[in-house]
Amino acid sequence: MREGPLFKSLGRNGQIALALFSFLALVLVPLLRLLPESAALYPSDYTVTWLGKIMCYMILALALDLVWGLTGILSLGHGAFFALGGYMFGMYLMRSIGHDGVYKSDLPDFMVFLDWKEYPWFWNGTQHFLWALLLVILVPGLLAFVFGFFAFRSRIKGVYFSIITQALTYAAMLLFFRNETGFGGNNGFTDFKRILGFDITSGAMRTTLFMLSAGLLLGSLLGSLWLARSRFGRILTAIRDAESRLQFCGYDTLWYKLSIWTISAVLAGIAGALFVPQVGIINPSEMSAANSIEVAIWVAVGGRGTLIGPLLGAGVVNMGKSWLTANFPNLWLYALGGLFILVTIFLPNGIVGLASTLRKRLGNTGAHK
Amino acid sequence: MRSSFAATAMAFALIIARPTHALTAQDFGSFAQGGPSERAVLLGQWAARGDTGLATFIASLENGEYRSTPEGKLVRTLDGETFTDAATDSVLGAPKPEWEDVVVSNVLRAGVEGAKAALQLSIPDEGERLQAAKDLLEAELDPAILPAIEKAAVKETSPAIKALLDGLVAKLALSADEPEKRIAAARALGESGDASNNLKLLDARINPGEDSSIAETDSVVRLEIAKIAAGLRTKVWFYEMTGHLFTGISLGSILVLVALGLAITYGLLGVINMAHGELVMIGAYTTYLVQGVFRSHFAASESVYILAAIPAAFLVSGLVGVALERLILRHLYGRPLESLLATWGVSLFLIQTVRSLFGPQNVEVASPAWLSGSLVLQSNLVLPWNRLAIIAFAGTVLVLTAIVLTKTRLGLFIRATTQNRAMSRCVGVKTSLVDMMAFGLGSGLAGLAGVALSQVGNVGPDLGQGYIVDSFLVVVVGGVGQLAGSLWAGLGIGMLTKFLEPTVGAVLAKIALLVLIILFIQKRPQGLFALKGRQAD
């Protein structure tokens, strides 16, 4: 596939960027991590984890771009899928704490102090790594499939659909906040100790998770690019631009929308599963409506429909957020609100579009002269 | 209550000037000879005959001034050295060792409290009598007090207090020795008083649980009580359902208020205004500011600040809405998803602005006196005035909005533009002006919702967030730009929530509601009241 038309289609700049990213994330950083900790170039645990976290956000943004940018379906509930993936893997991490919790019990700490006597049925088997991985894919996928089936079948679209997805994540958040549902209540899952027997806080594990995130990011980007260029992807674009006409041409758009919707949810779930071991906690606030809408602005900032843009957007906005909330915490909401307004009005095609818009403008003025 | 009793005792003491002995020597004798429970019964009897000396007697008793002699006399001392015969006031001199202190034991205490409360039932002041009756209902009473309360009930002139006393009599009479009396008492409980409390009393007789001492043993009485309890249960259920209906309508009318403006702007511009909740919040904060102005400048007429807040909130929120339309949405027409994101940005902006201006905590908006308190239809059915006022307010706003939309020129233009923008422009409607006015109207309505919300909930920067998801659902269910749709959807969602909540809990109710709405949309994708006609994008 590397040498195929997909890779060529990226253009020279795209190829260079991709190669550079692969080299940095998969070769250079891991090599630098082998240096002694006192070395000037040694990336600290904090930096590596922080970058890994942002890459998970990038995958989430990519997932949203698949449905919003490509297919024109704006989801304001992707946080729910992200968090569900995180919860599924989080439960595995909870169970691999074993007896090292505060209460030294068979059950995770939260179950002990919430008075659970045994695991509820739906957590059966989550102590097995592979089953947990399967759940990471199945649960968000299934929820998205069922929800999407009913929503698309009744031809809910546009802002209607966005509102319903917002209500979905809101309802999920309420459900996970409850103590008696077995999802950990408002504390969620935390205090993880190990993955597959390896210490989760060790430097090597952090590097591994970082590389996994980078690998997944790269893989999902290439996969998405391939998808977008395929026949399937073209139909998705057609759905975005003129769904009625496509239906008049004899396409049943329901299954196309449902497929990309489910794929996107699964991708979001996987990103969540990678996110949890790196930040060390998952709780229901990840499902708040505000979080999901924030993902949309990452995509918009980067340039929706470009697949590369959302990654840039997620990176830029989150780095800005880290910096602002550390230095000017009061300004963050203003900045975010302003970003929503300015980007939608002045940068409809995002950062990626900015370059081509500028080039066009310059070209036009040149032609007029 | 205790202090008010002390005051009453003082009053009695002043009127009578010195311990009167309306109580006879025989009374004192039997009191001195009796055990604690007999003494309690005696107190009840004296209270029943309205003895004038009882108040001072009880005061002295509680002071520990009495001792009983082996000869069956009651003696009284003020200083612990000089003793007088309680009945005759003749001086007896120094105490003798065989005299016993009259101790107010627990058993006697019940009698004393009952007698004191019964005495209070004859105070001229109606408010204090009512309080006394309420206290009696709460207290664990010795049945000995029954005759006293029966007497008071007969003499009572205020119907409210009389009803309480009748209930009290019935409650005590449930333990009467005669079966007929018990049945009569049960009937009385079935007919009047706090239905759910009475039901509990009756249930305790037939299903006593752990305290089997109060179980009804007579099978005839048992059957009768069970019958009455069944009747009461229906009554209680009916009150409960009426209560849910009321809270449902109350929540529904708030949702209608919030959703009304949303439905107009969405119908007209196809824009989901995510900042709508913040416009509601601004309305609530305007109410707070108007309240502040009244407090500092027109303190005399503070209670009507709410009337001034209504137009003020409409104007402020309306102007913010107009600015929002002019500055931002204007550039995004035809791009509904971007509009949604931009208005979300505006909402973040507004929240943070209010937070920096007023602080992150809630501000205090006091309901004016004429809106606090409740309409008590029945002790199980209490309707708070402010909620009733909101229902009326929502109804008025709805009617006014309907008039604006159907009877005025602006309304005509708004409806025309909603139905067919291009055609409206062709016949000379200035659609861009209409957009602005309609957005202002919708935002002003949000401000009105803010005034209403300030009366029933907390006013803080996050106020709007709490209602926004629900009000979106109202718009989705009701259909676009439809007043009738918003009304029915709002009321329906409000009532469904309130009827589901008690059985399945608030969270599951919300989730069930969401599932129901998604299923509903399967049937009616355009909402309850879809615009008829052919549409294609």
Chai-1 contact restraints between the chains, C-beta under 6 A:
chainA,res_idxA,chainB,res_idxB,connection_type,confidence,min_distance_angstrom,max_distance_angstrom,comment,restraint_id
A,L74,B,L337,contact,1.0,0.0,6.0,A-B,restraint_1
A,F150,B,I518,contact,1.0,0.0,6.0,A-B,restraint_2
A,S154,B,I521,contact,1.0,0.0,6.0,A-B,restraint_3
A,S154,B,Q522,contact,1.0,0.0,6.0,A-B,restraint_4
A,S154,B,P525,contact,1.0,0.0,6.0,A-B,restraint_5
A,R155,B,P525,contact,1.0,0.0,6.0,A-B,restraint_6
A,G158,B,P336,contact,1.0,0.0,6.0,A-B,restraint_7
A,V159,B,I272,contact,1.0,0.0,6.0,A-B,restraint_8
A,V159,B,P336,contact,1.0,0.0,6.0,A-B,restraint_9
A,V159,B,L340,contact,1.0,0.0,6.0,A-B,restraint_10
A,I163,B,F472,contact,1.0,0.0,6.0,A-B,restraint_11
A,A167,B,V469,contact,1.0,0.0,6.0,A-B,restraint_12
A,A167,B,L514,contact,1.0,0.0,6.0,A-B,restraint_13
A,Y170,B,V469,contact,1.0,0.0,6.0,A-B,restraint_14
A,A171,B,I511,contact,1.0,0.0,6.0,A-B,restraint_15
A,A171,B,L514,contact,1.0,0.0,6.0,A-B,restraint_16
A,L174,B,V507,contact,1.0,0.0,6.0,A-B,restraint_17
A,L174,B,K510,contact,1.0,0.0,6.0,A-B,restraint_18
A,R178,B,V507,contact,1.0,0.0,6.0,A-B,restraint_19
A,S244,B,A536,contact,1.0,0.0,6.0,A-B,restraint_20
A,S244,B,D537,contact,1.0,0.0,6.0,A-B,restraint_21
A,I293,B,W344,contact,1.0,0.0,6.0,A-B,restraint_22
A,A296,B,L341,contact,1.0,0.0,6.0,A-B,restraint_23
A,L333,B,L348,contact,1.0,0.0,6.0,A-B,restraint_24
A,L333,B,Q352,contact,1.0,0.0,6.0,A-B,restraint_25
A,Y334,B,Q352,contact,1.0,0.0,6.0,A-B,restraint_26
A,L336,B,L348,contact,1.0,0.0,6.0,A-B,restraint_27
A,G337,B,G345,contact,1.0,0.0,6.0,A-B,restraint_28
A,G337,B,L348,contact,1.0,0.0,6.0,A-B,restraint_29
A,G337,B,F349,contact,1.0,0.0,6.0,A-B,restraint_30
A,F340,B,L341,contact,1.0,0.0,6.0,A-B,restraint_31
A,F340,B,A342,contact,1.0,0.0,6.0,A-B,restraint_32
A,F340,B,W344,contact,1.0,0.0,6.0,A-B,restraint_33
A,F340,B,G345,contact,1.0,0.0,6.0,A-B,restraint_34
A,I341,B,I328,contact,1.0,0.0,6.0,A-B,restraint_35
A,I341,B,A342,contact,1.0,0.0,6.0,A-B,restraint_36
A,I341,B,G345,contact,1.0,0.0,6.0,A-B,restraint_37
A,T344,B,E338,contact,1.0,0.0,6.0,A-B,restraint_38
A,T344,B,L341,contact,1.0,0.0,6.0,A-B,restraint_39
A,T344,B,A342,contact,1.0,0.0,6.0,A-B,restraint_40
A,I345,B,H331,contact,1.0,0.0,6.0,A-B,restraint_41
